[in-house]
Amino acid sequence: MKPVNVVVASNDPIAAARLAASLNQHFRSVAVARSLQEARAAIAKNRAQLAVVDLETLGLHEVQQLCREFRHVRVICTHRLADEEMWAAALAAGAIDCCYDADVPSILQAVNRNMARAHSSAA
């Protein structure tokens, strides 16, 4: 996987630290934000290409704002009770996937799928 900077947006410090530690094994850098304003600042400061956003921290409207404001950033939504309805709403807001908040393998799969798709369309 190419080097990617990530921002994890979650207002749960324990869950955010756990997810950041797991993601740190797979990506160049991982920063944690606890609000929309912190997420915006962290994305810009770290030149993030990926944001993993807890839907209990940022709502779908805020996810949509992030996707519009940072078009180069891929957003993956997470939620402790993620389901198909939430997944569809997250995709409609501009996210590339919606997973359970501790499901690191699904987050990595979403990134890999998206990068493969972007690479094949660029070729």
N, C-alpha and C positions, 0 to 999 in steps of 0.2 A: 504494500500500500504506500502511495506517495506521502511524503511528510505533510501532515495536516495539523493546524492549530484549532483547538476546540474550546468552546465556551459552554459550560453547564449552567443553566439557569434554574435554580431551585432555592426556595426559602427554607428548606429543611436542611440544616447544616450537617447532620449525620448522614442523611441519604446523599447529599451533594458530595461530601468528602468520600464516601464509599464509591460512588459512581466515578468521580474524578480519578481516584486511585486506580480503579479498574481500567478506565480509558487511557490513563497515562502510560500503560504498558503497550498501547497500540498507536498512539499519536505523538507528534512532536512535542506539543505542549497542551495543557488543559488548565483553563482558568474557571473560577466559579463566580457567578453573579447571583444576587438575591432579589433582583427587581428588573423591570424593563429598562430603567435608566442605567443600572449597572451592566446589564447585558449589552446594551448599545455601546457603552464606553469600553467594555472588555473586547467586544468584536472589533471595534476600531483600533484599539491599542495593540491587540495581539494579532491583528490581521487574520482573524479566524476565518476558516472556510466551512466550519461546521458549528452549529449551535444545537445542543440537546436541551430541550425546554420542557420543564415540568408544567403540565397544564393546570396544576393546582397553584402554581406561582404566576404564570402568565396565561391569560385566557386566549381563546382563539382569535379574538380581534387583535390582541397584541402580537400574536404569532403572525397574523396577516401583515401587520405594520412592519415587523422585522423583515419579513420576506420581501416586502416592497422596498424598504429602505436599504437593505443589504442584499441585492440581487445575486451577488456572487456566493453568498452563504447558503449552505444547505441546512435546513432545519429538520430535526427529528423531534417529534413530541413524545413525551412519556407521561404515564399516569399509572397510579397503583391499581386502577380498575379499568384499564384500556379494553375497549371492545370494538366491534366492527363499526358501530355508529360513530364512536369517537374517532376511529381511524378515518372514516369517510369525511368527517368534518375537518379533521386536521389536514388532509390532502386538499380539500377545497380551500383551506386557508393558505395553502402554499407549501406545507411541509412535505417531505419526501416519504415519511412513514410515521406511525404512532405505535409505540411499544409499551410494555410494562416497564416501570421505572427502574427495575433492577436487571432487566434482560439485556445484558451487554452483548451476547451473541447476536441477538436480533438487531441491535443498533449497528454493530459491525457489518452485518449482512446488508442492511439498508445503505450504508456508506459504500460498500463494495459494489452493490448493484447500480447505484447512482453514478459512481465513478466509471464503471464499465460502460454504462449507457452514454455518458458524456464523452468518453474516449472514442467509442465507436461512431458517434455522430460527428466528431471532429475529424475523423479519418476520411 
